[in-house]
């Protein structure tokens, strides 16, 4: 295969990786994105395409899928390519540049690598029962990819974090019945969502089952429901339902990132806060994958980080030149380009 040369290689095609293309495009830099998933969007698409996101500035709410589509529209005018279904296995320094080799044998040469891999590779934590995946996608799921399939259904939702709370509230609008099951009457999600959930419990639109844990998944040929174990009395209760969602969090793994030679702390990549560069010049880490004092795992923080990192990437490609920063509101040439490509 021919070696691909580009200004920036972005590892990860989630929201922060996509926004990197926008910021690079403003400075006339080209990008190639690599992702081991079969589609762009990262966790927004893989885990919560239908889940509303509320913390994007200027956007009251939009689903994960809508957010990714908006980012794709935003970067249409700019020079980038996406390489899916492959991961970066090797990174090495060659002739003052970086060489990357993917699992498909594709090689890249670049001055700048942006690691925007979110939490790394991940898979959902599964319920501690026999054959947890027996009815996977046939009654059992670990994410909601199409909420329309839950319309007028009876649903058992397990978990105590944001996903369990968010989906209990959201699906209560279309479901026939919602059971929310947690081992204690304390939740780790956003307070305003928990308050809304408890209001829906009072209105009997959600049935709250605490303190309970999953004991069995029921069904022979088809999923029929779940058995619950009372966490204190040890009594067993059966819930007959059409669907069950388990939100027990994710098992996260860095995979080959461990072999790339960048400094790590608690499975995250250490960066400075000036330009979010690692201890390897020209390798940046942006979004949930990085760590620094005061770090918050929010999409908007990743947008800020990659904006500053791209400024440094420009300097590395054009040493001695001033970064041609300017407001999009005052750059008529850029405004015309963005309009033409709408």
N, C-alpha and C positions, 0 to 999 in steps of 0.2 A: 504494500500500500504506500501511496505517496505521503510524505510527511506534511502535515498541515501546519502552516505558520500563521499566527494571528497575534494581535496585540494583547489579548487577555483570554485565558482559558478559565471558564467558570465551572467548578465541580459542584453540580447541584442545580436543578432547573425549577426550584421552588420560587416563592414570591421574591425573596431577596436576590436570588440568582437572576431572575427576570429583570428586576429593577436595576441590577448592575448593567445590563445591556442598555437601558435608557440613559443612565448617567454616563456611560462610556460613549454612547452615541452623541451626546451633547458635545463631547470633546473630540469627535471624529475618530474614535477608536473602534476597532472591530472585535467581536467576541465569538467564541465557540463554547457552547454549553454541553456538558456531559452528564448524563443521569442514568442510573441503573434501573429506573422504572421504565415502563413502556409508554409514558405520557409525561408532558410537562405539568408542573403544579405542585410537586412534592406532597407534603402532608395535607395541604389544603384540598388536593384532589383525592389522595389515597385514603384519607381518614375522615374528612368532613366536608365533602363537596356540597352538601345541602344544609350544612350548619351555618347559621348567621354569625358573622364577625362584626363586632361593634366598636373596635378600637382603631379603625382606619380614619385618620383625620379628614374631616370634611365629608365623610360618608356615614350616614346614620346607621345603616347596616347593609351588608351584602353577604351572600353565601360564599363559601370557599371557591366554588366553581365560578361564580360571578366575579370574584376578586381576581382570579387567574385570567379570566377572559378580558377583564379591564386592563391588566398589565400587558397582555399580548397585543391588545389594540394600541396601547401606548408606545410599544417598541416597534410597531410596523415600519416606521420610516428608517430604521437603523440597520446596520450591517451585522448580522449574526446568523449562526447556524446551530442546530441542535442535534446531538448524537445520543440516541436513547438505547435502552437495553444493553448498556455496557458500563463498567465502572473503571476508575483509574486504579491500576494495580501498582504502577511504578512511577516514581518521580526521581529525576537525577539532574544534576547541573552539568551543562555542556556549553562551552564557549560563551560564558557570561549570560546564558539563557537557561531556561528550564525545559527539559524533555519529559513528556508524559507518554506512557504506554497503557492502553486500555485492555480490558479482558478480551476484546475482539481483535487485538493486535494493531489497532490504529495508533499512530504516533503523532504527537503534537510538539511544536517548538514555540516558545513564547517567552517574553520578558516577565510576564505577570501571571500568577495563578491566584484565583480567588476561590477559596474553599467555602462554599455556601451550602453545605450538606445537611443543614438542619441538625437533627439529633443523631446523624449517622444512619446506618441501616437500622430498621426497627421491625418488630412484630408484636402484635397484641398479646398481653398476658391472658392466658386461658383459664377458665374455671377449673378448680381442682376436683374434677369428676372423671369417671371412666368414659373414654371416647368423647372428649369435648367437641370434636369436629364432625361427629357422625352425621349431624344435620346442618353442617355448614352451608349457608346460602339457601337452606330449605327450612328455615325456622330459627336458626342460630346465626348471629352475626356479631362482629366486633366493631362495625362502623355502619353509618347510614350513607349509602351512595345514591339511593333514589327513595325519597321519603314517600312517594306516592304508593309504594307497595304496602305501607302501613295504614293506609286509609281504611277506616271502619274495622280495624283489627283489634284484638285484645293482646296487649304487649306487656311482657315482664322486662323491666330495665334494672340492671344491677350496676352498682357503683356509687361512689360518694364524692366524685370530683365534678369538674366543669361539664364534661361530656354527658355524664348521667343526668345532671340537673338541666342542662340546656335542651337535651333531647326529650326529657320528660315534659318540659314546658312546651316545646315546639310541637311534638307529636300529639299532645293533648288536644290540639286544635282540630285534628283529623281522625284520631283513633277512636274506637268504640270504648275502650277501657285501657287505662295505664296503671300498672303496678310499678312502684319505685321501691327497690329492695336494697337495704344497706345494713351493715353489721352494727351500726350505732346511730343514734339520732343526732349526729354531728356531721357536717359536710365540709369539704375542702374547697368548694367552688366559690364563685363570686357571690357576695352577700345579697346583691339585688336579685340574682337569679334564684337563690335559696328562698328569699322572701316571696317571690312570685310563685315558686313551687308550693310553699306552705299555704298561700292564698288559694291555689287550685285544689289543694288537699281539703281545705275548709269548704270549698264549693263542690266537693266530691267528684272533681274531674280527674284527680290523681289519687290512687290508693297507696298510702305510704306504709311500707312493711319494715319496721325496725323493732328490735335488733334481730335480723335474720341473715343467714348465709345460704348459698346454694348447696344442696345435698345430692340431687340427681337431676339429670335431663331425661325426660320421659318420652317414650315412643318406640315402636318396633320398626315399622316401615316409614312412618311419618312422625314428625315432631308433634307432641300433644300437650306439652307443658313442662313444669318443673316441680320438684319437691324442695321445700324450704326447711331449714333446721333453725329453730329458735336458739339464738346465741346463748341464752341464759337457762331456759327451762329444758332445752334439748328436745322439745316436742316437734313433731314433723307436720308440716302443712303442705297440701298439694294445691298448686295453681294450674288450672287448665287455661291455656292461651294459644294464640296463633303464632306468635313470634316472641323471641327473646333476644335482648341486646346486652352484651357484657362489656362494660367500660371499666376494666381493672388496670388501665394504664398500658404502658409499652415497655418491652424489653429492648434496650438500646445497645447497639454495638458499633464501635468505630470502624471495624473491619480493617482494610489496608491502611487507614490513616495512621495506625500505630507504626507502620514501617516507613513513613515519609520523612521522619527525622525532625519534625517540629515539636517544640516543647508542649507538654500536656499537663493538665491538672484536673483530677477527677473526671477523666475522659472528655475533657474539653480542651480546645487549643488556646494557649496563652497568646495574647496580643497586647500591643501598646494602645493607648487611647488617642494618640496623635493621628495615626492613619490606619490603625487596625492591622498592622503588619506583624507577622510572627517573628521569631528569632532568625528566620531565614529570609534575607532580603529578596523581595519580589514575590513572596508567598504571603497572601493576606487571608484572614479568616473572618467572615462576616455572618451575622445572624446567630441562630441558636447554638451553632457549633463552637463559638468562641467564648473566652472567659477573660474578665478583667474586673477590678474592684467596682462594685455597684452595678454589675451587669443585670439587665432584665431581659428575659426571653419573650420579647414582643416584636411583632413584625415591623412596627414603626421604628424600633431601635435598630433593626437590621438595615432599614432604608437609610438611616443616618450614617451608620458605620460604612456601608458600601459607597456612599457619596464621597466621604472623605478618602476612602481607600483608592477610588478611581482617580482622584486628584494626584495621589502619589504615583499611581501607575503611569499617568501621562508624563510625569517628570522623569520616570525611569526610561521611557521610550524616547523622550525629547529632552535630554539633559541640557540645562542652561536656558531653556525656553520658559517663558511665563505661561502659566496655565491660563488658557483663554476663557476664564470664567465670566459669565454674564447672565443676567436674569432673562428667563424666557420671555417675560413680558416686554422687554426692551430690545430683543434680538429679532429684527424683522425677517431676516433670512431664515432663521430657525422657525419662526411662526409660520412662514409660507410653506416650509417643508412639512411641518406637522399638519397643516391644513390640507395640503395636497394628498397626504397619505391617510387621511381619515377614512 
